[in-house]
Amino acid sequence: MTATARSMRLNRSTGEALADGNVKSTYSELKAQPNGALLASSSPIHVTSQSMTARLSPTVAVYTGNARLWQDAKRCSSTYD
């Protein structure tokens, strides 16, 4: 994964990352999942939002604030902002 934002903080002891302001992430090197509906291809997944919190264990990233996710022509928008 690569990520950019106006500001980013990383807590090395917990593995938590916080990003704020114009967050852009790309998840690459994915394996195709033919049984997966929305994100079945191995193409990169892109996400934009106002903020993101990511953790290593379990590996989870939460995007908030006008979140948008897409892969190829498939696009999702957050309705929980």
Number of C-alpha atoms within 10 A of each C-alpha: 10 9 15 15 18 12 12 16 11 14 10 8 6 10 12 17 16 17 22 19 16 15 22 22 18 16 14 13 10 13 11 12 12 10 9 9 8 12 19 14 17 15 15 16 20 19 20 24 24 18 22 25 17 17 16 11 9 7 9 11 14 12 24 19 18 14 21 17 18 17 19 12 5 10 14 12 14 13 10 8 11
